């Protein structure tokens, strides 16, 4: 079976490439990733057994589809246009991994940054905890925090914007 770090590397490579679907099978382990459409991530371990007389179908693992909220198209387009206008000149600090977002080093400590805080490239802006490892996330640019896009304790995805920064 692949190690977690190897799976993360595969996810990064697939995300940065132009391929839409990736499958990997080795010694009875399977991984399948798709970039577009429904989000599916399948990792299963298949027991090696004596060949069966007829092929057995392997059950697929799928996420339950969530009902889409109904919103008028004009309202959605208007909101998206506002977001594009507001954030076009801002730098997004994104999560480098899947994990839990923490705004401070401990529950009783002050947040690393808040809206209006000045940051430099190497300023720590938050922590993303993944598998009991606490990873400090740096600002990557010099500037001012305009907006914090996630709440303390919220689960975040790989590549999800966490902060908007007005670069200096």
C-alpha positions in Angstrom: 0.0 0.0 0.0 1.2 3.5 -0.7 2.2 5.8 2.1 0.2 9.0 2.8 3.1 11.2 1.6 3.3 9.2 -1.7 -0.5 9.7 -2.2 -0.2 13.4 -1.5 2.6 13.6 -4.1 0.4 11.8 -6.6 -2.5 14.2 -5.9 -0.2 17.2 -6.5 1.1 15.7 -9.8 -2.4 14.9 -11.1 -3.6 18.4 -10.0 -0.8 20.2 -11.8 -1.0 18.0 -15.0 -3.5 18.2 -17.9 -4.9 14.7 -17.2 -8.4 14.3 -15.9 -8.3 10.8 -14.5 -5.6 8.7 -12.9 -5.6 5.0 -11.9 -2.9 3.1 -10.1 -2.8 -0.6 -9.1 0.0 -2.5 -7.5 0.1 -5.7 -5.4 -3.7 -5.7 -4.9 -4.0 -2.0 -4.0 -5.9 0.5 -6.2 -6.1 4.2 -6.3 -8.3 6.2 -8.7 -8.5 10.0 -9.0 -10.6 12.2 -11.1 -10.1 16.0 -11.5 -13.4 17.1 -13.1 -17.0 16.1 -12.6 -18.0 14.3 -9.4 -15.3 14.2 -6.8 -14.3 10.5 -6.2 -11.3 9.2 -4.5 -11.1 5.4 -4.2 -8.5 3.5 -2.3 -9.0 -0.1 -1.6 -7.0 -3.2 -0.9 -8.0 -6.3 -2.9 -7.1 -9.7 -1.2 -5.1 -12.0 -3.5 -7.0 -15.3 -3.6 -7.2 -18.3 -5.9 -8.8 -17.5 -9.2 -12.5 -17.7 -9.1 -14.4 -19.5 -11.9 -16.3 -16.3 -12.9 -15.2 -12.7 -12.4 -16.8 -11.1 -9.4 -17.8 -7.4 -9.8 -15.8 -5.1 -7.5 -18.1 -2.7 -5.6 -17.4 1.0 -6.3 -16.9 3.5 -3.5 -18.8 6.7 -4.3 -19.7 9.9 -2.4 -23.4 10.4 -1.9 -24.5 13.2 -4.2 -25.7 16.3 -2.4 -28.7 18.2 -3.6 -27.7 21.5 -5.1 -29.3 24.6 -3.5 -31.6 26.4 -6.0 -30.5 30.0 -6.5 -31.4 32.2 -9.4 -28.8 32.4 -12.1 -28.7 36.2 -12.2 -28.0 36.4 -8.5 -25.1 33.9 -8.8 -23.6 35.7 -11.7 -23.8 39.0 -9.9 -22.1 37.6 -6.8 -19.4 36.0 -8.9 -18.7 39.3 -10.7 -18.4 41.2 -7.4 -15.9 38.6 -6.1 -13.8 38.8 -9.3 -13.7 42.6 -9.1 -12.8 42.6 -5.4 -10.2 39.8 -5.5 -8.5 40.4 -8.8 -5.6 42.4 -7.3 -5.4 40.3 -4.1 -3.0 37.4 -3.4 -4.7 34.2 -2.1 -2.9 32.2 0.6 -4.1 28.6 0.0 -3.9 25.5 2.1 -1.1 23.2 1.0 -2.9 20.1 2.3 -6.2 18.7 3.7 -6.5 19.3 7.4 -7.9 21.5 10.2 -7.4 25.2 10.1 -6.2 26.9 13.4 -5.9 30.7 13.6 -3.6 30.5 16.7 -1.0 28.2 18.2 -3.3 27.2 21.1 -6.9 27.9 22.1 -6.0 30.5 24.6 -3.4 32.3 22.4 -4.2 35.3 20.2 -4.7 34.6 16.4 -1.5 34.9 14.3 -3.2 37.5 12.1 -6.6 39.3 11.7 -8.0 41.5 9.0 -5.8 44.6 8.6 -2.6 42.8 9.9 0.6 43.6 8.1 2.5 40.4 7.0 5.9 39.7 5.4 6.8 36.7 3.2 7.9 34.5 6.2 5.1 35.6 8.6 3.2 32.6 10.0 -0.5 33.3 9.4 -2.1 30.0 10.6 -1.6 26.3 11.3 -3.1 23.5 9.3 -3.1 20.2 11.3 -3.1 17.0 9.4 -2.7 13.6 11.1 -1.5 15.1 14.4 1.2 17.2 12.6 0.9 20.9 13.0 2.1 22.7 9.8 2.8 26.5 10.0 1.5 28.3 6.9 3.5 31.4 5.8 2.1 34.5 4.1 4.3 34.0 0.9 4.0 37.8 0.2 4.5 41.1 1.9 1.2 42.9 2.4 -1.9 43.4 4.5 -4.5 40.7 5.3 -7.8 41.8 3.8 -10.0 38.9 4.6 -9.8 35.6 6.5 -11.9 33.1 4.4 -12.2 30.2 6.9 -13.1 29.8 10.6 -11.0 28.5 13.4 -11.3 24.7 13.6 -12.8 24.4 10.1 -11.7 21.5 7.8 -9.9 22.8 4.7 -9.1 21.1 1.4 -5.9 21.1 -0.6 -5.7 24.4 -2.6 -8.6 26.0 -0.7 -8.1 29.8 -0.2 -7.5 30.7 3.4 -6.7 34.4 3.3 -6.8 37.3 0.9 -3.7 39.6 1.0 -3.3 43.0 -0.6 0.3 42.9 -1.8 2.6 45.8 -1.1 
